[in-house]
Amino acid sequence: MDDRFPGFQSSRLVAEQQPGDNAAPESVSELAGRLKRMVEGEFGRVRLRGEISGYKRASSGHVYLCLKDDSALIDGVMWRGSAGSLPFTPQDGVEVIASGKLTTYPGRSRYQIVIDRMELAGEGALMALLEKLKGKLADEGLFDPAKKRRLPFLPRTIGIVTSPTGAVIRDILHRLEDRCPTHVIVWPVKVQGEGSAAEIARAVQGFGALPEGGPVRRPDLLIVARGGGSIEDLWSFNEEIVVRAVAASPIPVISAVGHETDTTLCDHAADLRAPTPTAAAEIAVPVRAELAHTIATLSLRTQRIVRRYHERGTEQLAALVRVMPRRDALLGPQRQRLDDVAARLSLALERRVATARRNLDRHGHALRPAMLTQRLAQARAQFEGTARMLGQVDPDNLLQKGYVRVTARATGKTVTSAAEARAAGALQLHFGDGALDAKVERTPGRAYVSPAQPTLL
C-alpha cells in the first residue's frame, strides 16, 4: 500500500489472487455473451420509429443502416431474405417503423436491431421518399421531354404489361377491338405486392429484347397498365427498377396506371401518359371506320384533282392551238426556199458540165499520136544524153586509157593520197583488164607498193 494514496494498490507484473476475489477473471467473449443474452432476454422483439441513415446494401444482399432521431442512433441489419421482400427501396432521410429483435454484435461491442420488417412511417414518409426518388431520377434526365418518342400511328402489334385478370385487360382489349382490331401480346405480371416491381421491369425489358423477325412478333408499342388504388397500391410503379426499365425501353411506351388523378414516376418516364387504361387503348390506335372514311375522302379528292388537272391541261392546249399559225403558213417560206435552192443547183450543175467540156476540148489535142511520138523521141534523146554524160564522168572508163584506181582492200574506199595508202596498208589496184592486190612496205626514209597475187575483176 502507498500511504500517500489510501486504497491505492500499486500494480504488479504478474497477477495474483487478492483477498475477496471469489471468482476467476472471465474472457471478453464470455462477457460479450452475457451481455448478448441479457439484452435479448430483457428486450426481445421491439418496434422502432426513426429516420434511415447510412443505408447500404452489401453484395451478399444484406442491408446495413442506422435508425436515428433527434438525440440517439442505433445500428440495424436486415438479412437478405427480409430485405428482398421489402415493398419499397429504402432511402436515407426517410422515416420508417422497423420491427425486429434487439441484440448485440460482439465483434464491435455494439448493440443493434436485426430488422425483419420495415414500413414507412405514414403517408408523409411515403411522399418524402417519392419526392426524393423523383428528384434523383429527374437529375439523371430520365424524365426529359426531349427524349419522348412519337408513337406509331397504326401499330401492327401492341404489347401490354398488366395483370392477366381483372377489368383492366378486358377494357383495353375491348376498346382495341371496337376501334381497330390489332395483334396484342399480353405479358402477365403482378401489379402490386412483393416482387411486383421486378416482374413489371422484366416484362418491359423482355418485350424490348425480342428480335425483329423472330418467332414472337416484336411489338411496335407497349402499354403498362393498372387500375386505380391508393398510393401504396400503386407503389410498384414508383420503384426505381420499373422507372428505369420504362425509360430505357427501345419500344415507345404508354403509361396507364391508376385513374386520371393518380400519378406515378412511371408516367413521367413513359413516352406518353394516358389518364386511364381505356384511354391508352384509344390513344394507341385510330378508329378503323374513321380511317377508312379518311382514306376514301382522300381518294375522291385525289381523283378530283387529277380530273381538274386534265381538264385544265386540255383547255390550255386548245388555247395554244387557236393562237398557233397554220401548217401552210409555217412551212410556206421553207418550201419556197427549197425550190429556189433546187433551181440554182440545176443551173450550177449545167455550168459546171459546160466548163469541164471546154477544158477537155482545149487540152484534147495534146493526146494525138503524133504529139505523143514526138514527146517520146524527145524524152529518149534526153535520156541518152544523160547516159553519155554519166559514162564520161565514170572513173572506171579512164582505166582503158592507162589510168589505175587504188582502193583500200579492207573497206573498198578509193585511196586518193599517199597518207591514206600508208594508213590502209593492204591495197587493191584496179586496171582496165583486172585488179591486183598490193601492200605498202616501209623502208627507212621511204615507202613503196609491192604487188601481190593479181586478182581479176
Phi, psi and omega in degrees: 000147175258119184297335182286334181232091180299142180082349180270130180246125181295148181287152178244158179288320181244134181294141178227150177295129180253155177301134181094349176280102182266350183227149177287151178297141180262160181279166178298318180298321179295318178295317179299322178294318180295320177296318180299313181294324181292315181295313181294324179286327183282319186258320181063231183270137182224162172237125184241141175249126182191174181263135181289137177216142177065035181297133180209133177250118182283163179298337178286346183101349178284150182247135177237136182201178173232145172250132184220158169230204186294332188227003182212164182211142177223139177287152177218151177222143178228118184289162189305319182297317180287321181295326181291340181262007178295136179280358179212166177263115182299149178224147175300141178091355181268134180275130183226167170244117184251133177246138180176196185250131178278133181208184177239160176242095186303331183297338180229011179055045180235154170258152185205168177248130175268106188274131174244352176209140180220132181227154176288142185275070177095168183293331178298318177295323179296316179293325177296319177295319179298314181294324179295315180292322179299316179296320180297312182289326177295322178296332178278354178087014182289340182253014184298121179300332180294341181269356180291135182260154177283136181284148177295142183292317182223083182294137177284325181224136178240129175261134182239126177252108181193181177287138181288347179244162178104178187281336186299307183294325179293318179297318181296312182296319180296318181292321177297320180296321180291320186276304183198101182307128185222150176292127185237136173240122181258128175254103185288135179215163168279139183253001172199162179096183184298130177080358183292320181298318179296321179294317180297315180297318180295325180294314179298316179293324180295319177297317181293336182275352180295131181283152175293132179076015179280179180297329175256121185296130180284131181294152173268346183207143177245143172237118175259115192227152174197150177286181182287171180168180178287173179297329176291322180294326183268005189297331180303330182275001171258354183292142183302322183296323179287315182299317180293322179296318179293317181295329183267001184296131176285351180254135177304142187236135168254126177263123180229070185252121176078195178267185188299327182276349180276134178226132178236168177294334176298325177298320181290328183278336183288163178287334178206141177256130175257140182295331180214163175300322178296319177296327177298319177295323179293324179288327189292323185226151174281171175281126185299318181296317178295321179296317178296320179296319178298318180296317179296319179297316178295325178295316178295319179297320179297317179296318179296320180295318179296316180296318179296320179296320180293316180296317180295322177295322179295318179296317180296322179294318179297320179295321179293322180296323182294325183269350180283143177292158179288166185297317182297325179290327180285322188264349183303307180301323179293321178295316180296318178298323178296319178296317179299315181296321180296319179295317180295325179294319180296316179296320181296322179293320179296317178297322180294321180292319180296317179298317179296324180292318179298317179298321180293319180294323183291324183261000183290332181295339181287350182262011181286150184301320182296318180295320178296318181296319180298316181294327178290320180296319178296319181293323181291319180297319179295323179293318182293324178297319180295322180293320179295322179296319178296322179295325181291326182267003180285121183296332182289339177290334180288342181295333180289344181262009176103001178277156179236136176252128184254131177231153174285130184295326185287321188250342184077007182278140181292132180264128185241002181212161179294326180296319179293325180293314178298323180291324182285323178078290179267125184236172174221127183257124183256120177252176179294328183252009179160190182225149178237143174276142181213162177220154182267123178251139184254131172236159182305122175090347181200170179222145179216165183256127175251135181290154174242197181298127180294145177232119181279142178275000000 
